[in-house]
Each structure stands twice: as structure tokens, then as C-alpha cells.
Amino acid sequence: MIKTFPKNLVLTAGIAVIIMLVSGCQEETISDTNSSGARTRLLATENRELKKQINNLKKQHKNEIKQWDHLKLFKIMLVSLYDLLPFQVAFQNIENGCV
């Protein structure tokens, strides 16, 4: 047979559960506001460090591009000198009287 619980017992248990839920939610919001400040400070610190890393990488990239530009210029100079080399030999031969 099914026994029924008294209505007062069910009502009391329901009120107790509701009170526990409400107090738990309030406790979470209080701890969230405290950890929110710490989380904000942590994010700000990480943000600053990431910006420093980005700036350092930008400087490093700029320096590497300058080095590559210097190497390209040097290569162009070498190629142009190499292209002029046969003409220099020809002019030396003409000056020496050997054609």
C-alpha cells in the first residue's frame, strides 16, 4: 500500500530546499565578485605581457627584413659586378693592344 506523507512535512522539506538553493546562489555571486577582480587583474597582466611580446616580435621582424634587404642589395651588386667582369677583361685587352 502506498502511504502518503503529511502535507506539512512535504512543505517543510520544500522550503528547506528552496532556502538552501537561494543561499548557495548568493554565496556563488559573492565569490564571483571577489574572483572577478582577481581575474581582471590577471587578464590585464597577461594582456600587458602579450603586448610586450608582440612589440618585441615586430622589432625582430623589422630587423630581419632589413637584413634581407641588405642581402638582396649585396646580391644585386655582386650580380652587376659579375656582369661587368667580361667588359673589364675586354677593356684591359684593348688597352694592352690584344683584341
C-alpha positions, 0 to 999 in steps of 0.5 A, spaced: 500 500 500 502 506 498 502 511 504 502 518 503 506 523 507 503 529 511 502 535 507 506 539 512 512 535 512 512 535 504 512 543 505 517 543 510 522 539 506 520 544 500 522 550 503 528 547 506 530 546 499 528 552 496 532 556 502 538 552 501 538 553 493 537 561 494 543 561 499 548 557 495 546 562 489 548 568 493 554 565 496 556 563 488 555 571 486 559 573 492 565 569 490 564 571 483 565 578 485 571 577 489 574 572 483 572 577 478 577 582 480 582 577 481 581 575 474 581 582 471 587 583 474 590 577 471 587 578 464 590 585 464 597 582 466 597 577 461 594 582 456 600 587 458 605 581 457 602 579 450 603 586 448 610 586 450 611 580 446 608 582 440 612 589 440 618 585 441 616 580 435 615 586 430 622 589 432 625 582 430 621 582 424 623 589 422 630 587 423 630 581 419 627 584 413 632 589 413 637 584 413 634 581 407 634 587 404 641 588 405 642 581 402 638 582 396 642 589 395 649 585 396 646 580 391 644 585 386 651 588 386 655 582 386 650 580 380 652 587 376 659 586 378 659 579 375 656 582 369 661 587 368 667 582 369 667 580 361 667 588 359 673 589 364 677 583 361 675 586 354 677 593 356 684 591 359 685 587 352 684 593 348 688 597 352 694 592 352 693 592 344 690 584 344 683 584 341 
